[in-house]
Amino acid sequence: MRPSRRMAPVIAAITLLMALPYDAASQTLAEDRPEPFGSTCRTRITGSEAVAYCHNPYVPVDRVRLHIECDRWWDIDSDSPPQEAFPAMTVRLTGRCWKEIRSVWVSHER
């Protein structure tokens, strides 16, 4: 019994996949992907106060900082000290301006 012509490409593809060594194929894929990093952060502004909650779901420690830009020219912008978010940990960052807040963001560092 002869295989049909439609099955020839499928058989060729399966043969090529089986010819690759498993270790080489899996190692190449693992080296191409960077290790996941970075906490997921939620920020909230209430009046002149800002709060950020950062949760680190990954293994590497993430040093997070809250940055606050105040709206008034005479109000001093502020940066919180770095706080380490260990794996599976949630940290709370706070800061404030004297008056209104223009923007807040969180920076991440390995």
C-alpha positions as CSV (number, residue, x, y, z in Angstrom):
1,M,0.0,0.0,0.0
2,R,1.4,3.4,-1.1
3,P,1.0,6.5,1.1
4,S,-1.0,9.3,-0.7
5,R,0.7,12.3,-2.0
6,R,-1.0,14.5,0.5
7,M,0.6,12.7,3.4
8,A,4.2,13.0,2.0
9,P,4.8,16.6,3.5
10,V,3.4,15.5,6.9
11,I,5.6,12.4,7.0
12,A,8.7,14.5,6.0
13,A,8.0,17.1,8.8
14,I,7.6,14.3,11.4
15,T,10.8,12.7,10.3
16,L,12.7,16.0,10.6
17,L,11.3,16.7,14.1
18,M,12.3,13.2,15.3
19,A,15.8,13.7,13.9
20,L,16.5,16.7,16.1
21,P,18.0,15.8,19.5
22,Y,15.6,16.7,22.3
23,D,18.2,18.4,24.6
24,A,19.5,20.7,21.8
25,A,16.0,21.8,20.9
26,S,14.9,22.5,24.4
27,Q,18.2,24.2,25.4
28,T,18.0,26.6,22.5
29,L,14.4,27.6,23.4
30,A,15.4,28.2,27.1
31,E,18.4,30.4,26.2
32,D,16.4,32.6,23.9
33,R,13.8,33.5,26.6
34,P,14.9,36.1,29.2
35,E,14.1,35.4,32.8
36,P,10.8,37.1,33.8
37,F,11.3,40.1,36.0
38,G,9.3,43.0,37.5
39,S,6.6,43.6,40.0
40,T,3.1,44.5,38.9
41,C,2.2,47.9,40.5
42,R,-1.0,49.8,41.1
43,T,-0.9,53.5,42.0
44,R,-3.6,55.6,43.5
45,I,-3.7,59.4,44.1
46,T,-6.0,60.8,46.7
47,G,-5.7,64.6,47.0
48,S,-2.0,65.3,47.8
49,E,-1.1,61.7,48.8
50,A,0.0,58.8,46.5
51,V,0.1,55.1,47.3
52,A,1.5,52.3,45.2
53,Y,1.1,48.6,45.8
54,C,3.7,46.4,44.0
55,H,3.4,42.6,43.9
56,N,6.4,40.5,42.7
57,P,5.3,37.2,41.2
58,Y,8.8,36.3,40.0
59,V,11.9,34.8,41.6
60,P,14.4,37.7,41.2
61,V,14.1,40.4,43.8
62,D,12.7,43.7,42.4
63,R,13.8,47.0,44.0
64,V,10.9,49.4,43.5
65,R,10.7,53.2,44.0
66,L,7.8,55.6,43.9
67,H,8.4,58.8,42.1
68,I,6.0,61.8,42.6
69,E,5.9,64.9,40.4
70,C,4.0,67.7,42.1
71,D,1.8,70.1,40.2
72,R,2.9,73.4,41.7
73,W,6.3,74.8,40.6
74,W,7.3,75.6,44.2
75,D,6.3,72.1,45.5
76,I,9.3,69.7,45.7
77,D,9.0,66.5,43.7
78,S,10.0,63.4,45.7
79,D,11.3,59.8,45.2
80,S,10.8,57.1,47.9
81,P,13.8,55.1,49.0
82,P,14.1,51.8,47.2
83,Q,12.2,48.9,48.8
84,E,12.9,45.3,48.0
85,A,10.0,43.2,46.8
86,F,11.0,39.6,47.3
87,P,9.3,36.7,45.4
88,A,5.5,36.5,46.1
89,M,5.6,39.6,48.2
90,T,3.6,42.8,48.0
91,V,5.1,46.1,49.2
92,R,3.4,49.4,49.9
93,L,5.0,52.7,48.8
94,T,3.7,56.1,49.9
95,G,4.5,59.8,49.2
96,R,2.9,63.2,49.0
97,C,3.1,66.8,47.8
98,W,1.9,69.8,49.8
99,K,-0.7,70.5,47.1
100,E,-1.8,68.7,44.0
101,I,0.0,65.8,42.4
102,R,0.7,65.9,38.6
103,S,1.9,62.3,38.1
104,V,3.3,59.2,39.9
105,W,5.2,56.2,38.6
106,V,7.2,53.3,39.9
107,S,10.7,52.4,38.8
108,H,12.1,48.8,38.9
109,E,15.7,47.7,39.5
110,R,17.3,44.3,39.7
